Amino acid sequence: MPETSTSDAQSLKLHLLDMGTEKFGDCILARLGARTILIDGGHPGDFQRRGDSPGIPEQLEQLLGHAAPFAVDLLVVSHCHSDHIGCLPTLVGNGDLTAEFALVADEKLGFGRAQDAARPDAAAPSNRLAALLREEDHSDLATDELEQFMQDAANLEERYNSMLADLKASGTKIVRYGRDSHTPIETAFQDFGLKVLGPTREHLLVCAEAIAQSNDQADRLIPAHADAGNEQITSLYRSLVSQGNADDGAEDRPGKGAALNNQSIILKLKAGTATALLAADMQFAKAEVTGLSPMMKALRQTVAAAGPYKFIKLTHHASYNGLDQSVLDQWPATKAFAHTGGLNDATHPDPGVLNLLESHTNEIKWARTDRNGMISVSFRQSGAVLSIEKGSLNDATQNGVAFVAEPETLEASPSVQTQILQSSSGITEVSCTAKLGPDVTRLTVTFDITRANPPQRQPQPRPAPTPSDPKPKPAALDAPRLAPGRKLP
């Protein structure tokens, strides 16, 4: 976006890039004069345009005023989830992105590896399952999409390590958070007022152990020598992620991908009166990692004490475990927030978070990339200013609830047709097709289905465990022990 004045050009600006339609995703460009910080890299496929969704290079070209290659002063990888590492390995590997400095998630801590452990075979069935379990919940994907995501997740560790090697070969000064001192990064970016607020090394290690236990669980369920196919692995994965959903209020309830989320590097930026908090996917509201709650409480106090902030990026894609009233109460001076993520995500932003934000509409403003496209944040003495590409601010529409039709594609005769489909497993699916008139721009469909004789699900017998085949126990439910038998970094 063009600068409007010399003074404006020297002020801090943040750009939260459009994440398109794919669920989750984070990519932020911070600018201060001619200096740039790029934080995270969206989805693996974001190295190019996908349909109507611009890729990251296209958006960087718009912001920086030139095509690739892009040279940034600092590259940050907040944690080792697929939707944050994203397309960075492709951009770096192709020579489309270079960096003078890099502050990155430690690959050993991020993938739960012991200090001297060799990387596993990405194609091994146990590693494919382990890769899925480290990620956010993608069990709602269609089978072919889930299998593709599994393949991408299984290759993520190798791609990330290759990216770090490419950065090193090009002369980037790399700091692995939790292993190396991050003081050189703070010193080099004093103009941005960059401060790393956490998490502590102890916090990182607790999460690394939870990741390692999840890896071990996959090894127990699918031994390394097993010849399990994609269908078997994805079926087992769907079964595993459907467990542990009871007691949603428990701070230590095992969370899908929680251990990696809680390794997120938390950054504060301060240039003049401009202040921003960028905490990636940190689960401030509910840690969901056994034994982490006391450390999360201390971290929240550290973050609050480093405030106030004029702008805060909502953590973990505005999830229930990222924000609640108690977290919001610790940021009383903040009046501008933003959510990043793709449009095809019915649970992010979380409906409860949307209700919370909406209840404070008279006090705060928020934007969201799924509804507003790229979000640009500038700063004035009075506070942060949110600029959006489309839609409106404070849009509390829940994804997946209302279908908004484009008038030019509507047909003249309004009608709704439904079809009841009965699968072989006894599950009923309802298909609905709507044709609307040109004067209709929104359609909300609700179903009231009554089944006269609901089928009774028969309990499935479980084989009794044997001494040579012990019943596996979900890793996140194990008693908290820090790196038993392992030397984590």
N, C-alpha and C positions, 0 to 999 in steps of 0.2 A: 504494500500500500504506500502511496507517495507521502513523503513528509510535507507538512504544511508550513513549517518554519524552522529556523536554525535551532531555536531553543527546544522545539518539539522533537527535533531529530536527536537531540542529546538526552532525552528522557527515556526511562525504561518502558519497553513495550513487550507484551506477551502475545503470542499467537497460538491458540489451541486449534490444531489442524482438524479438518473434517475427516471423520473416521468412516464415512460411507454407510453402508448397510450392514456390514458384518458386525456381530456383537462384540462388545468390549473395545479395547484399543485406546492408546494414548500416544500423542506426539506433540511436543510443545517447542516452539522456537522463541527464545528470549533475546531481545536486541537492546543494545545500549550504544547509540551512535553507530560506528562501523563494526562493533564487536558482537559476536553471536554465541549463544549456547543452545544446543539442540538436545532435548531431553526425550529419550525413547523413540521408537520407530514404528508404531502402529502394528498392523498385521503383516504376516509374511508376504501376502500378495499385494501390499500397498506400494510396491516399487513401480507400479504402472496403474493407469486408469482402468477401472472396472465398471463397464456400463456408464452410468451417469455420475459415478463417484470418481473424483480426481485422485490420482495417486499422490504420494508424498513428494516426489520430485517436481511434479506439476505445481503443487502448492508452494514449495520452496522457491521455484522459479518466479512465481507471482510475487512473493514477498521480497526476494533478494534482487530481483530485476535482471537475472541472467539464468541461462540454462546450466545444467550440470556440466562439469563437476562443481560441487559446493565445498568450500573450505570453511569450517566452523572453528571457533577458538576453543570450544569445549564441547565434547560429546559425553552425555550422561546416560548410562543404562541403569535404571532404578532398581530392577530386580529381574530374575530369570524366567519370567512368564512369556509365552509366545506372543501375546498382544502388546508387549513392551519392547522386547528384542526385535520382533517384527521383521521388517525388510532391511534393517541395518546391515546384516551380513551380506546381503546382495548388493547394496549400494557401495559398501566399503570394498567388497571383492571385485566389483566392476570398475573401481576407481572413480565412482560418481560422488563419493563423500570422503573427505579427509578431515583430520582434526589435529590441532596442536597438542591439546590435552584430552585425556579421557578419564572420567570417574565412573568406574563400572562395578557392577555386582560381581563378587568373587565367584568364579565358576565352580570352585570346590564346595563352598557353602551353599551356593544356589541350587546345585544338583545333588546335595547330600552325599558327597564323596569324601572318603578319608583322604588325608593329605597325600599319601602315596598310591592311592587307588588308580588303576587303569580305567579308562573310559570303556563302557560296555559296548557290545555289538548292537548298533541301532536296530538291526533287523531281528534280533532275538525276541521271541514272543514275550518273555518276562519284561524286557526293556520297553516294548511297545505299551504294555499295560502300565508299567511304572510311569512312563511319560504322560499317559492320560491322567493318572491319579495325581500327578504334580500340578496339572493345569486346573483352570476354572471348570465348572460343570458345563460340559458340552453334550450331555446325554440326550438333549432334546433335538439334536441334529438327526436328519434322515440317515439311514444306514450308510449310503455311499459317501455322504458328506462327513460322517463321523470317521469312517475308515480313512478318508483323505486327511482329516485333521490329526488322526492318530499317527499317520506316516510323517506329517510335518512336525508333530511334537516329538516323535522318536528321533528325528534328525536334528532337533533344535540344539542339543548339547554340542554336537560336532560342528554345526554351523557357527555357534557362538565362539567356540574355541578357535575356529579358523578365522573369524573376524578379529579376535584379539591378536592372533599371529600376524594378520595383514596390517593391523594398526601399528604394531611394534615394528614391522619391517619398513613401514613408511615414515618412521621417526616420531610417532605419537608418544608423548609422555603419559604412560598408563598408571593409574592408581586404582588398585583393587580395594574396594571399601571393606573394612574389617580385617584386612591383612596388612595393608600399607597405611602409612600416615597420610591423612587427607589434608594436612596443613599446607602443603605446597599448592593445592588447588585453591584453598581459601585465600592464600597470599596472592596468587596470580590473578584472582578475580575479585580483588578488593573493590574495584570500581562498581561491580554489581552488588557489593555488600554480601557476597555469597557466604553463607554459614551452613554447615552440615549439622543438623540438630539431632540426628540419631539414625538408626537405633544403636544401642551399645553393642559391644562385642558379645557379651553374655547373652543378650537378646538374640543376636544372630545365631549363636551356637545352639540355643534351645530350638530355634526354628530349623536349623540344619539337621539336628538329630531327628526331629519329626519327619523331615523329608527322607532321611536315611531309613527310618522305620517303614515309611511308605514304600520305598524301594525294596526293602526286605520282604514286605508283605507280598509284593508282586512276584518275587523270587519263590516264595513259599507256594503261592497259588499256581504259578506256571513255572516249573523248573526250567533251568536254562536249556536243557536238552530236549524239552517237549516240542512237539511239532504242532503247535496250536495255530489255527488259521485266523484271519481277520474277524470272521463272523463269531468264532468262539470268544475271542478276546473282547470284542465290543459288547457281546452279550454279558460277559462276566463284569465288564466295566459298568454297564447300566445297572446291574444288580447291586454292585458295591456302592455306587453313589446314591442309590435309593435308600440306603441304610443310614442310620444316625440322624434322622431328621426330627426326632422327638425333642422336646424341651428347647424350643427355639430361643428362649430367653437366656440360656446358659452361656456365660462368657467363654467357657472352655469347651463348648460343644464342638466336636470335630468338624472343621469346615473344609469344603472342597477348595484346595489351593491356598488355604489360609496361611500355611507355614511360609510359602513363598511371598504372598502378599505382605506379610509382616516383616520381611527382610527389606522392604522398600526404603531406599535412601530418601531422607527428608531434607529438603532444601528451603532455606529462607533467602530471598533476594531483597536488597534494600539499596535504592539509589535515590539520594535526596529524601524526599518525603514519601516516595513510592515504596511500598512493602508488599511482598507476596509470599504465600506459603504453598509449596508444591510438594506433596507427600505421596504421590503415586497411588498405590493400592493399600496403604497402611490401614488396618482394621481398628481404628480408634475406638469404635463403639463396642465391638465384641471381638476379642482376640481369637477365639476358637482354636487355640493351640494349648494343649495341656501344660499348665504351669506358667504360662506367659502373662496372666492377668496382672500380677504385681508390677512387672516390668512395663507393661502397657500403661498402667496408671502413672508410673514415674515418667514415662515418655510423654504422655499427655500434659503433665505438669511442666515439663521442660519446654514443650512447644508453646504452651500458653504463656509462659514467662518470657519467651523470646518475642512475643507480640508487642503491640497490636499489629494486625495485618489489614491492609486496605482491600486485598483480594486473596481468596483461597480457592484453589481447585479442589472440588469435592473428591474425597478419596474413594478408591475402589468403585469407580463408575456410579457414584451415588447409591451404594448398596446400604442395606439395613445395618451391616456390620461396620460401615465406614462413618455413618452419621446418625446421631439421635439427639434428643433435646439436651442431654447432659454434655455432649460434645459441643453443640452449638452454644451452650451457655458459657463455655470457656473462651469463646471468640466474640464477646459482646460488641466490639468496635467494628467488626467486619460487616460491610453492607453489600459486597459484591462477591458472587460465587459462580462457578461454572462446572458443568458435568461434561465428561468426554466419553464417547462410545458410539457404536453403530446403531442404526434404526431398527434392525431386525432383532430386538431384544425385549421381550415382554416383561422382564423382571428388573431391568436397569434403564432408567432410574427406578429404584424400589418405590412401589406405591406409597408406603409409609413415609419415605423420605420426601416424596412429592407433596404429600399432605402436610408434612412438617414445614416445608418451604412455603407452601401456599398459605399456611396459617400466619406466616410472618411477611406476607406480601407488602404490607404498608411500611415495613422497616427495611427490607432488603431487595436486591435485584439478583436474578440469576439467569444464565443462558445455558444452552445444551447443544452440543455438536450434532446430535441426532435430529434435532428439529431446526436448528439455526445455522448449520454449516460451520464454516470457520469462525471462531470467536477471537476478536482482537481486544486486548485490554490495554488501555492507556491510563495515565494517572494525572490527577490534578491535586491541588492542595486540599480540596474538599473530599477527595476519595477517588475510587477507581471508576472508569467509564468503560462499559461493555458495548462493543460494536459487533453486529452480526450480519451475515449475508442474506438471511431469509427468515421468515416467521416473525415472532415477537418474543420479547423478554417475558420471564415469569410464566412460561407455558407449562402448565401442570398436567398436560395430556399424558395418560399412561400408554405406552407402546403396546400394540396388539389388541387394543380395546375398540377404538373407533377407526373405521375405514373412511378416508377422505378421498373422494373421487375427483379426477380432473374433468371439468365440464366439457371440454372438447372431445372427450372419448365416450361420452354418455350417449345412449341410444334413446329413442323417443318414447318407447312403450315401457312404463315401469312394471316390473314383475319380479317375483322372487320364487325360485324353485328350490326345493329341498329333496335330497335323496338319502334314504337310510341304508347304510351298508353294514352287513353283518359279517364279521371275519370268522375264520375257522376257530379262533381262540375264544369266541363268544363276546368279544369286545365290539360295541356298536360305534360306528363312525357316522357323523352327519355331514353331508356335503351340501353347501349352499351356493347358489349362483344368483346374482342380483343384476337386473337391468333397470336403469333409472332414467328419468326424464332429464332434459337439459337444465331445468331449474333446480335440480337437487344437487347439493354439493357435499352432503354428509349423510351417511347411512349407519345406523347402529342396529345390529342384529342380536337378539337374545333368543335362546332356545329354552323351552319348558318341556322336558322329556320325562315321561312317566313310563316305566316298564312294569307290565302286569306281573310277570313272573321272572324276577331277576335270577340269573343263574347262580348256583351255589359253587363257589370255588373250593375245590377239594384240596386239602393240605397235601403238600408233596413230601413224601418220606425223605429223610436225610440219612445218608450212610453214617454208621457209627464210626468214630475215629479209631484208628489203630495206632499202636506205638510207632510204627514206621511212617504213618501218615497223620500227624497231629492236626487237629482242627485249627485252621489259621485264625488268628485274632487280629481285628483291624488295628493297624499300627497306631493310629491317633488315639486309641483307647488304652494303650499300654500305660503302665505306671510311669511317671516321668523319671527318666534316667538320662543323664547327659553323656552321649557317645559311649555306651557300654561296648568295650572291645574294639573301639575305633579311635583313631587319632584324627579328629577333624581339624581343619586348618586353624 
